[in-house]
Amino acid sequence: MDIVKKRKATVPWMMVMMMVMFFLVFSADSQHNNKKKSTLPKTANDGRSTVLLPLYGNVYPIGHYSISLRVGHPPKEFEFDIDTGSDLTWVQCDAPCTGCTKPVDRLYKPKKHLLVRCEHPSCGAVYSPGNPKCVTPSNQCDFFVEYADRGSVLCVLVNDFFSLKLINGSTIDQRLIFGCGYDLKNPGPYPLPPTDGVVGLGSNKGGILSQLHSFGITRNVLGHCLSGKGGGYLFIGDDLVPSGIGWMPLSADSKEYFPSRAELLFGGKPTGIKDLKVAFDSGASYTYFSSHVYEAIVDLVSRDLNGKPLQRVKDTSLPICWKGNKPFKSVDDVKKYFSTLTLKFTNTRNIQLQIQPEAYLIVTQHGNACLGVLNSKAVGLEINVIGDVSMLDKLVVYDHEKQQIGWASANCDKLPKS
């Protein structure tokens, strides 16, 4: 079945980073009635449970974390890059596809009756606060997303089954709205992730989180734990949120995960850099700061290394690197020479994000230690981003029910017990 190749329409508001995109508001009256009834979980309170998924990947050398989801009827497994910096979930699809990175037999095959039309409310939500650029209401709902690295994807909305296993042991088959990506472009300089698509985990009402919440399946809560050894886990729902997490409110004027503004400390001492606005984005492998903050961090780190047995060296992996007397095997070999970066959030009670050396350094295949903090301007970003490297071995929880975000050190190597 060929999808009509529509003229590209650019969504008016766009976020950042590797897979930064948008999604849709999805109401409980979906465009099509479910052919299969979901068996909703039964718990002690309101019948909601939690989806728990293992994570795959690492910051280096893979460069992303991903989950596997079963989509369609009959279900087919696809690998999705996880991205809290976007709302749209999309998968490469055979419509046919231009620019897809997977062979035809690995692509999602849409069925015509599953396409979402322009007249459906979810289509209008994609273009909010604008309107869908459709000739007639019966047109398919296309949308175009362009990324900070100049890559782009043209999708059509579809409404198909996701098969999800819950921690209470039950499995549900639930229709969700997502994007069928049929025209991908990537002029570089960075290659696309080798995944089949992206799962958007942002705060928009129409994202996967809100859809599951609207169907009474889970609470509107997300947590992820990225292991520094690779892998980890992700959950949707509130059953696995531990006690002892320090919480802070999310910014009320943003669709992204912005807590309150922060002051930057280095080695526990003030740097004079204040009023920083930062976003938490699992779609970014590294942490990004605006030019003046980045340059200050590089200067602070460089001065701190005076007299220590490290020398600057060129490495194709990252811009700022050092070598030792012999190649480093892991960050453990070199972290003792570096000091901790700290974001001290204002208007909160002693809430800090400590970015220890192991949360901002990468040891490359050449045995060098490189700074995993980058200049946001160099990749077209206009904001400060806390990426995967600075969230390693922390459980980070985004609670939309209470509009708050929290984190705590955690063992991310094992799935939590329900």
Disulfide bonds with the S-S distance in Angstrom:
Cys93-Cys180 1.84
Cys97-Cys100 1.84
Cys118-Cys134 1.94
Cys123-Cys141 2.18
Cys225-Cys412 1.96
Cys321-Cys370 1.99
